[in-house]
Amino acid sequence: MAHHPLMALRAELDRQRLTGFVVPHTDEYQNEYLPPCAERLAWLTGFTGSAGTAIVFRHKAAVFVDGRYTLQVAEQVDETSFLLHNSGETPPHEWLSRHATSADRIGYDPWLHTPQELERFQKASDRAGAQLVPCSPNPIDHVWHDRPQKPVGLIKPHLPVFSGQSSQSKRETLVRKFSEDRIDAAIISAPDSIAWLLNIRGSDVPHTPLPLCQAILYATGRVALFVDQKKISPGLQAHLGPDISLAPPEEFEPALQQLGKDGNRVLCDPAKTNSWVFSILTRGGAHLIHSDDPCALPKACKNPVEITGAYAAHQRDGVAMCQFLAWLAREASKGHVTELEAAEYLDACRRKQAMWEDCSFPTISGAGSNGAIVHYHSTPETNRHLEPGTLYLVDSGGQYLDGTTDITRTLAIGCPSDEQRDRYTRVLQGHIALATARFPEGTTGSQLDALARAPLWAQGLDYDHGTGHGVGSFLGVHEGPQRIAKTANAVALKPGMIVSNEPGYYKTGAYGIRLENLVVVVKDESIKAFTRPFLAFDTLTVVPFERALIVTEVLSLKEREWVDTYHARVWKCLQSEVDTDTRAWLEQVTQPMT
């Protein structure tokens, strides 16, 4: 059957005298999680994952996703209309250079691509002799007739009791650096950076309290915020103070042109700001300084108030998780609980916690073979029962006013197999290796990644995703610039950074295992460092591991001690916070292993 959105898009491309079009999964702010009006890739292809790209030509079209989504894309996308590719093996720009011809005019939306990405597509088009053409407006928007409205979620103050530092003090620190580098202004287009800088939170995007808007930070410390007036809550201007001016979005372009007219030196992050902004500034005559978003690193290094908040949020989150796990221990073995019911119960446990605002992403609740799909989302069609003899993987998190959480546990329903127990134990060993790592200042996440994989590698096993991502403070559950992954990352881990520790193992068609805690980078006082300061991780998450899946004999004495110490801490932290039924379960599952 023909895919109607695809036919409609092809007709529109013909009308615009284009032979191809690139459709990324993003919006003009380069968000990972999008408001419904920006879900163009899902509208076109049916694929609903958080990362991917489509390229459409007259007679062929392809969808590219990374290793997390290869199973999901095969289920959601019509393979008679689209070729499916793993972007790790076939990057979209390489496919483009092989399939484009010198007769092709390939469109792209300059609001949806950063200069970094665009450069790759430009080189690919040049190799094929094709033309890359900016389109305005986006051809999809022309033919997507029931496209949702742009969101107008209210923007609210993020109070000092949670932020720990005034916006003025953040801006003073940033502009001090501006004067050293002779920078007149910086374009801040990442919504989480704007939220952090101005101590505000929004409600434009599901699960992440982002205000969708653009900002210019001037060397004077003044900020021009370009935002739909409908989003301004009462009292917001008073919270922002006199140095923050509010202007409607249509004044953004003239403000950029003015920066050019005045011959200003303007900092722009080529990995985060869209190419439309770059072209307006360049045409206007501004001197562009290509540099990292100045908010990214200070935002990643949480201050003491944010860290205290993170511990408190994780304690309440632990209460919700333990209530859910105790319920599951009672109910799951009866064989009547489904993935969707389990997710609903867990979400309800979280909602009862103080300062809870939202889930930090839709709960991943995967039973049996569904657990092997890394970013699986249960639907009425795929919803499975948690059956005895299977594993159940649940990855979830909460947005609290004082912190963002993200945790994965894998549970045995009934009696697990020897293979399942062995694999779980290897993943746990990797988790412990990372949790106990000590490393000199200046170490990057990519240098630590192999620690979490080594116990799996020793058995000829591996997993296809990163080991750790940064996490915001009542902000994005995925936050840069640091991460722990095989791919090279130049950002050193610094005290105050929060990252996930989540090795896994997936057997397609059978089961998935992932064990995720959040950790915070701290100064390591426990060893005498002779050359430079050493750092370590402190675990924030307080939720027990699945005892039925641990093969005690495989663990070393030190690893067993780590599990026992961790469980003792979980018990101490939560025993007086949970209800009687949960407390009885918690006491049992946190007993020492010996």
N, C-alpha and C positions, 0 to 999 in steps of 0.2 A: 504494500500500500504506500502511496506517495505521502511524504511528510508535508502537511500543508504549510506550516511556517517556513519550511525550506523553499517551497515553490513560491510563496509570497516574497521572500527575500530575494530569490533569483530574479523575479519579475522587476523588483525595485532596483536591483543592481543594473539590469538591462536599461531601465529608464534613466539611470544616472551615468550610463555609458561606462560601467565598470564590469570587469569579468571575474572579479574575486573580491572577497572581504574577510578580514580577520576579526574573530569574536573572542575576546578574552573574558575570563570570569573576574570582573572587577567593576569599580565605579570610578567617578572622577577623583575620588579621594584615595584610590588604591587600597580599598578595604578588602579584607579577606571575607568577612561576613557582610552581606549586602542587604540594603532595603529592597522590598519586592520589586520596585520600579526599575531596579538595575539588574535584575536576574535575566539578562538577555540570553545568556548561554542556555539556561534551563528552558526558556521559552522556545528557543530554536531547536534544541536537541533532546530535551527531556532529562538531561543529566543535572542532578541537584547537588553534587559535591562542592566543596569550598575552593577547589582549584582546578583549572582546566582551560583549554583553548579550542576553538573550532576554526577551521579555514574552509571557506566555501568557494568553489569554482562553478562554472556553468554545468559541467558534467560530472564533477566529483566533489566530495566533501569529506572532511576528516575531523575527528575529535581526539584530542591529546590530553591524557591525564597521567599523574604520577603513580607510583607503586601502591599508594594507599587506596586508589580508586579503580584499579583494573577490573576487579570483580563487579563493583557497583555499576560501572559504565556499561558493561556487557548486558546487565539486566535492564538498564533504563533506556538505552539508545537503540534505535532501529538500525540494524546493520545493513539493511538494504539501501539505506539513505546515506549512512556515514561509515567511513573506514575508522576503526578504532586503533589507537596507538598509545604505547607507554612512552611518555615524554622523556623518561630517563634513557630509553634506547633510541627513540626517534624524536628529537626536539622539533617543535612546530616550524621553526625557521629553516631547519635542514630539509624538512619535507617540502616546504615552499620552494626552496631553490631547485629541488629535483623536479617539481611538477609544474612550475610556472614557465611560460615561454615569453619570447620578446614581444608577443602581441598583447600580453596581459596588462590590464590596468587594475591593480589590487587596492581596494579601499581600506582605510582604517579610521577609527575615531580618535583624534588627537587628545581627547579628554581621558581616554581609557588606557593610554600607553605611556610609560615613562620613557625618557630619552634612552635609557639603558636598553630597554626591550626593543625600542624602535630601531636602534642601531643594528641589532641582530637581524631584524626583518629587512632593513635597508640593504645590508650586505648580501642577504639571501636573494633579494630582488635584483640587485646589481649583477650577481653571478648569473642569474637567469636572463638578464637583459630586460626584465619587466619593470613597470613603473609602479611606485608606491604612492597612493593618492590620499591626502587627508580629506575626510568627509565631514561636512557639518550641514544639517544635523545627521545623526546616526541613521543609516538606512533602515535598521530594525525598528527604530521608533516610528518611522513612517507607516510601517505595515502591522505593528503590534497594536491592534485596535482597542483591546481591553487592558491596556497597560495601566498598572496602578499609579495613583498620584504620588508625587514626591512627599516624603514624610515631613511632618511639621511637629515633631516631638518637642515638648517643653525642655528648655535648658535650665538647670537648677544649680545653685551654689554647691560646691563640695567644701564642707566646712573645715576650718583649721584643725579641729579636734581629730579629723581623719587625714588631712593633707600634710600636716606637720610643718609646712613652710608657706609663707605668704607668696602670692603671685609676684608682688613687688620684689621680694628678695630673690626669687627665681630669675626674674627679668634682669635685675641688676647684675647677677652673676654672669648671665649670658652676654649682656652688652659690654661688660668689661673685656671679654674675649673679642668682641666685634672691634673695639678700638685698636687692639693689638694687630688685628688682621685687616684694618682699614675697610671694614664692611659697613655700608650705610643702612642696609635693611636685609631681612631674611624672609623668604616666603615659607610660611608654616602651613602645609596643606594636609598633613596627617591628622585626622580628627583626634586621635588619642594624644598627640603632642599638644594640640590646642587645649584639650581638656586638662592636661597636666599643667600646662603653663599658666592658664587662667583660673585654675581651681574651680572648674565647672564640670558637670556631667550632663549628658543629653539622653534622649530616648528615641533616636531615629532608626536604630538598627536593633534587630532582635538579639537579646542576650548580652549585648555589650553597650554600656551606657555612653555611646558616642554622640556628640553634637556634630551634625554634618554642616560644615562651614569652612571658610577659608580665612587665613589671617596673614597680616604683614607685621612683623616685629621690626620696629625702627631702632636705630642705634641710640636714640634718646631714651629707649625703654618704653616708648609709647607703642600701643598695638591697635591696628585697625582690624576689626572683626566684621567679615562680610557674611551676613546671616539673615534668613527670612524673619521678618519682624514677628510673625506668628509664634515663633519659638521662644520669644523673650518672656520669662516668667516675671511676675511682680517682684520688685526688690532685687532683680538681677543686676541692673545698672549700678545700684548702690554697692552691691557685693564686688563688682568689677572695679569700681573706683574711677576717678577722673581721667586716668591715662589710657583707658580702653574706650575707643569710639566704636559705635555700632553703625553699620551701613548695610543697605540691601545688597544682595548678591550681584545685581547688575552694575554696581559701582566698582566691582573687583577689576574688570578690564581697564576702565579709565585710570584706576589707581596704579595698575601695572605700567600703563603707558606713561604716566607721570614720572614713575621711577626712571624710565628710559629717557624721557625728555630732560630730566635733571642730570643725566649722565651718571647715575648712581652705581656703586658696586653692590650687587645683589647676590646674596647667598641662596643657592637653590640645590636641593638634593636630587640628583638625577635618578636615584633609585626609588624616590617616594613622590616626587611632584610630576604631574602629567606634562606631556610635551606641548600641549596648548599654551600653558603658562610660559614655558621656555621660548616658544616662538613669538608670543606677544612682547616679552621682555627684549628679546634679540632684535625684533623689528623696530621696537621703540628706541633702541640705542643704549640699553643698559649694559654694564659690564658684568657678565655672569661669573660668579665664583662657584664652581662645582664642588660641593662639600656636603658632608653628612648633615642631616637634620640636627640642629644644635640642641634640641630637646631630648633626642633619643637616649643618649648615654646617661645624663642626669636623671631622666625618668626611670631608667632601668635600675639605677642604684638607689634603692629605697632608703628613706631617712628613718631615724629611730622610731618616730611615731607610726610610720607606715609598717615597719617591721613588727612592732608591738601589735598593731591591728591585724597583721597577717597571722600571728600566733593565735590571737583571740578568735578570728574568723575560722581558723582551722579547728579550734577546739569545738566550736558550735557545729561545724560541719561534721566533725567526728561523732558527735552525739547523734546527728541525723543518720549518718552512715551505719552506726552500730545498731540503732533502732531498726533500720532496714534489714541489716544482716541477721539480726536476731529473729526477726519476723520470717525471713527467708529460710533460716535453719529450721523453723517450726513447720513452715508450709510447703516448701519446694519438694521435699521428699514424697509428698502425697501425689505429685505429678499433675496438679491442676493449674499451677501458676504459669501464665504466659509472659513473654518478653514485655509486652505493652503494659500488663498489670504490674509487673515488677517495677518498671520505669515509673509508672504513675504513683506507686506506693512510695518509692524513693523520693520523687519530686515533692510529694505531700509531706514527708518527714522534714525535708529542707525548708519548705514554706513556713513551718511552725517556728523556725529559729529566729531569734532577735536579729534585727538589721538585715534580714534577707530581702533582696530586691528582685532577683531573677535567677534562673539557671545560667551558668556561664557558657553553656552551649546545649543543644538538645541531647538528652541522655542517650548514650550508646548502650543498648541492652541486647546482647547477642548470645543465644543459646546454641550449643552444638556447633554445626558448620557455619552458622551465621556469625559466630565469634571469630571466625577466621577472616572475615571481611573487616579490614582495619577501621574504616570509618562507617561502619554499618548503621543504618537507621531502620528500626523496625516499623513496618506498616501493617495494616490489616491483612494484606496479601502475603507478607513474608513472616508474620507473627507466629513464633513456635512456642510449644510448651517446654518448660524446663524439665527434661526427662531424666530419670535415674540413669546413672552411667555416663552422663555427659558433663561437659564443662560449661560454665556460664560466665561470660565476661561483661562487666558493667563499668563503663567509663563515664564519669559525670562530674559536675562541679556547680558551685554556687557563686553568685555575685552578692556580696555583703557590702554595706557601706564602708566597712573597715578592711576589706580584702577580697581577693578573688581566689577560689579554690578549684582544683582539678585533681581527681583521684581515679585510679583504675584498680579494681580487684577482680581476680579470677577465682571462681568457686566450684567445688565439686558437688554435683547433685547426685546423691546416692554414693555408690562405691566407684572411685576412679580406677582407671587401668594403670599398670606399672609404667607404661610409656608416658601417660599424662603426668604422673607424679614425677617421673624423671625430668621431663621437659620443664615442668613448673619449677623444680628445684634448681635447674641450670639458670633459668631466668632470674630466680631469687638471688643466686650467687652473683650474677651480673649486677643486680640492683644493689646488693650489699657492697660490692667492689667500688661502685661509684659513690655510694653514700659515705663510705669511709675513706675516700680519696683525700690525700694531702698533696698540695701542689704549690710551687713557687709563684709569687705574684708575676703576672705577665703571661700565665698559661691560658690558652684558649680552650673552648669547649671541644673543638675538633681534636685537640691533643688528648682529651680524656675519653673520647667516645669508645675507643677499643677496650677500655677497662670493663665496660658493661657488656661487651660482646665476647670477651675472651672465654668465659666458661661455656658459651654456646659454640664458639668457633672450635674449641677443643673436641666437641662432639660432631663437627661437620655441619653445624646449624648456624642460621643467621636470621635477621629480620630486615624488612625493606623500608623502615622509616627511621627518622632521627631518634636519638635517645633522649633529647631534652630540648624544650623550648622555653623562652622567657615568659613570665607571667606578670601582668600589671597589678596595680593596687586599685581595686574597684574600677578596672579598665579591661583591656583585652586579655583573654585567656591565652592568646598567642601574642607575644610581644618580643620585639628585637631590642637591641641589635645582636645580643648574645644567643648562641644556641649550642647544643651538644649533638654533633652529627658527623658522619663520615666526610661530608663536603667541607672544604676548607673554609674557615671563618677567622677573620683577622682580629675579631674583638676579644680582648682579654677579659676573663672573669674578674669581677671586682666585688669587694664587700658590699652587701646590701642587695645584690642581684638575686632575684628569685628565678629558679629554673625547675623544670620537671626532671624526674629520674624515672624513665619508663621503657626499659628493655622489654622485649616480647618474643614470642615464637608462634608461628601460624602454620597449621597443617590444612591446606585447602581442602574443603569438603568434609573436614572432620571437627576441628576445634581451634580456638585461639587462646593464647595466654598473654596477658600484659600486666605488669605490676608497676603502678605509678604512684609515687609520692612527690610532693613539692619540697624543694630544699632551698635554703638561703645561704649565700656565700658569706662566710665569716672569717675573721683573722684566726689563724691557728696558733693558740698559745701553748699547745701541748708538747711541741718539740722545739729544741733549741736550733733555730735556723742560723746557719753560719754565714750565708752569703746575702740573702735577701729575705724579706718577710714571706712567710708561708700562709696559705689559705686552706680552708676546709669547707665542708657543707654541714649545715645543721638541718635536720629533717623537721618540716613544719607539720606534715600530715600525721594524725594520730588515729589510726584504724588498724586492727589486727590483720595479719595474713592468714591464709587458709591452711590450718594445721594438717588437715587430711591429705594435702597435696605435697607436703614437705617430706622428702626422704632424708631423715636425720643423718643416716650413715654417710651420705654424700657430702654433707656440710663439714667443714673443718671446725675445730674447737672454737676458733675466733668467730667464725660465721654463726655458730650456734649461740655463742655469747651475745653477738649483736642482736639476733632475733629475740632472745630472752630479755635483754636490756630494753629493747624497743617495746616489747609487749608489756613489760613492767611500767614503762613510762605511759603507755596508752591507758593502762588500768588506773594508774595514779591520777592521770589527767581527767578521766571521764567517769570514774566510779560514782562520784557524788552528783554527777550531772544527768545521769540516765535514769529511766524508770525501772521499777523493780524487776520486771521480766527481762529487760535488756541487761540489767546489772548481773543477773544470775548467769546469763549466756556469756557476758564479757569476762566474768571471773574465770569461767571454765576455759575460754579460748586464749587467755593471756597467761595461763600457767607456764612455768618453765618447761623446756623440752626434755631436760635430763630425766 
